[in-house]
Amino acid sequence: MRKYFSKEKWSYMFYTITHPMDGYYWIRHADRGSVPLAILMVVLFSACFTANRLLASFVVNDLDPRGVDSLYELLGVLAFYLLLCVSNWSITCLMNGEGRMKDIAIAVGYGTVPITIVLAAATVISQFVADDEQAFYTLLIAVGIAYGVIMILIGIMQVHNYTLGKTLLTLFLTFVALLIIIFLILLLTNLLGMVFNFFRSIYTEIIFRT
């Protein structure tokens, strides 16, 4: 396990953040990334996202902390991360993508790092923001999100060896596939619930009759 969180893996992750084109290229062709590290970055993103919603100053945040469930949000982020990776892998398999499932997981996971850093910084900065300075806080978060999205875009493009146009098309189809997967999961869950209720009603009827 230590090799997945070695100093080299950490330093290369930060190199990828500052040099995404080269960083993602060698992640695919020299296996220099780490899936466990990418998952850890997603967990940290979820933690910073929840912390921002809970701890950001009332000047920029009017959310009721009692309505925030950190565990629920963590599970939601991890589920979305998994579905996004699976959806992209399923689409790129049909579009001659060169990336493996682990490359996609690393590309998306590393892409959350800039957003995590900005959310943590914005949470601290919000404590010193005045009413007329909210635009600076919003701009800071917007820049972090934009950089993270650009990193994920470059990562998908590099690991699959796509052009920018094909990458954008692939991401659009990825979200379509993600919605289809969610629909099928909900449909299956509903079906299993109906089957469970059916057999439970039969069991209850048998118990009452005996």
N, C-alpha and C positions, 0 to 999 in steps of 0.2 A: 504493500500500500504506500510505503514511503516514496517509491519512485514516481507515483502519480502526483505527489505534492512536493517534489524536490525543488531546491532553489532554482534549478535550471528551468523547470516547468513554470514557476512563478515569474521568473525574469522574462521568459519567452512570451508569456501571456501579456505582460505589459509592453513588450516589444511589438506584439501584434496590435495592441491598442494604438500605438503611435505610428506603426508602419503596417496598416491592414493589408495592403496589396501583397507585400513580400511575406508577411506573417502567415496569412492564410494559405498562400501558395505552398510554403514549406510544411505547414500542418498537414496538407494533403499528400505531398510528395516525399516528405521525410519523416512523417509520423511524429511531429514534435509537440503535438497538443496533448491534452489530458482530459478525458471525459469526466472523471470524478471531480477535477478542479472546475470544469465548466458547470457541473451540477451544483457545486458549492457556491459558485458565483450567482447562480439562479436563486439559491436559498438566501444568500446575502441581499440580493435584489429585493426579494419578498420582504425580508426583515426591514430594510431601509424604507421600502414603500409603506409598510405598516407603521413604522416609526414616524415617518413624515406625516401620515394621516392623524396620528395620535399626539405628536409632540410639537408640530408646527404652531407658530404663534397664532393667536386668535385674530390677528390682523389679516392674515392670509388664509386662515382655515376656520370655517364655521361648522365643521363636522362634529357631531356628538360622539365623544370617545366610547360611550357605552354601546354604540352600534358597530364597533370595529371588533372583529374576531380574528386575531392574528393566526391561529391555527387553520381556520377556514380559508383565509387568504393565502397562506402558504400552500395548502393542498390545491387550491385553485390555480395558483401560479405554476406549480409542478405539473398539474394535469394539462394545463394549456401548453407548457413547454414540451411535454411528451407528445401531445397530439400534433403540435406544430412540426416536430421532427419527423414523426411518422407520416404525416400528410405530405411533407416535402419529399421525403424518401420515396413514397409511393408514386408521386407525380414524376419525379426525375428519373425513376426507373423506366418510365414509359417515354421519356424524352432524351434518352441517351446521356444522362448525367453520369459523371465519373465519380462523384462523391459517395462515400460510404455513410451508413447511419451514424457512425461515431464522428465523422467529419462534420456532418450537419449539426449534431449535438454540440460539438465544440464551437462551431461558427456562431450558433445562436447564443450559447452560454457566455462566450467571451464578449459578445455584443452587448450584453446587459451591464458590463462593468462600468462604462461611462455614465450610464443612467444611475447606477448605484452610487457612484461617487458624487454625482450632482445632487441626488436626493439627500444624501447625508449632509453635504455642504449646505444645501438649501434649508434643511431643518434647523441647522445652527444659525444661519444668517437670518432666518425668519424671526428670531428672537430680538433682532436689532432693527427690523424694518418698520418704518413709520407708515402711516396711512397712504401718503402720497408716493411711496416707494414700492408699492406692490408690483408695478410693471417690471422692475428689476428682478424680483423674485420669480415672476412668471417667465421672463425671458431666460433666466438661468436654467430653469427646468426644461424649457422648450429646446434650448441648445443641447442639453445633455441627451434628451430623447432623440433629437434629430441625429446627433452623432452616433448614438447607439443603433438607430435604424440603418444609417449609412454603413456602419460596420457589418451588420447582419447582411445587408445587401451585397457588400463586397465579398463577405465570407461565402455566401451561397454562390456567387458568380465564380469565385476562384476555385472552390472545391469541386464544382461541377464542370469547370472549364467552359462556361457560357459567355455569350456576349451580354451587354447590358440589357438589350431588348428582350432577349430570351429569358434572362433572369427575372425581369419584371413580369413577363408572361407566366413564368413558372410560379412566382410568388402569388399572383392572382389565382392561378389554378390551385395552389396550395391551400389558400383560404377557402376556396370552393370545396375542396376535398375535406378540409377540417370541418366545415359546416355539415357536410354529408355524414361524416363519421359521428359527429355529435348527435345528429338526427337519428342515426341508426342505433346509437347507444341508448338514447331516450326511448326509442321505439322498443328495443329489446328489454329495457328495464320495465317499461309499462306492461309488456307482454308477460314477463316473468312475474310481475306483481299480480296480474290477473290470474295466472295459473296457480300461484300460491294461494290467493283468496278462494279460488274454486275448490282446491283440495282441502283447505281449512274449513270451508263451509260443509263439505262432505263429511269430514272428520267430526265436526260439531254436531251434525245431524245424526251420525251414528252414535255418538256419545249420549245424546238426549233420548234416542230411541231405545238404547239398552239400559 
